[in-house]
């Protein structure tokens, strides 16, 4: 059982609990990206089991009247066992989702996975679109499609984003949570903020929609709104379950708001990561438990 202090960040242990959370969030006009917790598997049976659960989850979402999609991690789908394993399992999920009109996000992990993740995204984004729709036609839920995440702290990301401008699908922009080597990543927070803003500016100017602003930073949220007003480019906000939820509900009144909500039995490491990323998250969780 997930203790209340961790429950703030995790939507439950079962698919049913996760979908119950989606229903509650949808009532407040917040859509949900559902993720089954798990990563860095070195056992093929575990990979197959999680892939099967994702396919079942896709079917459950498609059979419901819920605004939801899914997000998967490459190392959860066997990337540590080989890129061929990852692509094989990913395609079973993306193909199932495409048949049912459910969007699939591919999460980005540490820098060692970047090339494999981007290559798989491009292949399946092109294969499972009609070749004519722009990124703005590919919603996070309801119409199928594939999206990928890029991290502003990696020095390579500006070039990656130029490549992605011509790929159908969506791109989630985040600052980056992995502790990457200084020779390939910016380690100064001000520089990361500068890079993040530059990436947003490029995307709003050059993308035909398909922009997901994955940030809790009020400055970046305001910058995205300003860029939308300047260029008219379609976009959405994405935030984590349990972090700045009041802001999520407020933004959902006017903008497309998606909440990333993980579930599953492997919640301990995820909760620890959220607390370590930002110590205030522990205080937020404690406040939720004591009702203050």
Buried (B, 14 or more C-beta within 10 A) or exposed (E): EBEEBBBBBBBBBEBEBBBEBBBEBBEEBBBBBBBBBBBEBEEEEEBBBBBEBBBEBBBBBBEEEBBBBBBBBBBBBBBBBEBEBBBBBBBBBBBBBBEBBBBBBBBBBBBEBBEBBBEBBBBBBBBBBEEEBEBBBBBBBBBBBBBBBBBBBBBBBBEBBEEBBEBBBBBBBBBBBBEBEEEEBBEEEEBBBEBBBBBBBBBBEBBBBBBBBBBBBEEBBEBBBEBBEEBEBBBBBBBBBBBBBEBBBEBBEEBBBBBBBBBBEBBEEBBEEBBEEEEEBBEBBEEBEEEE
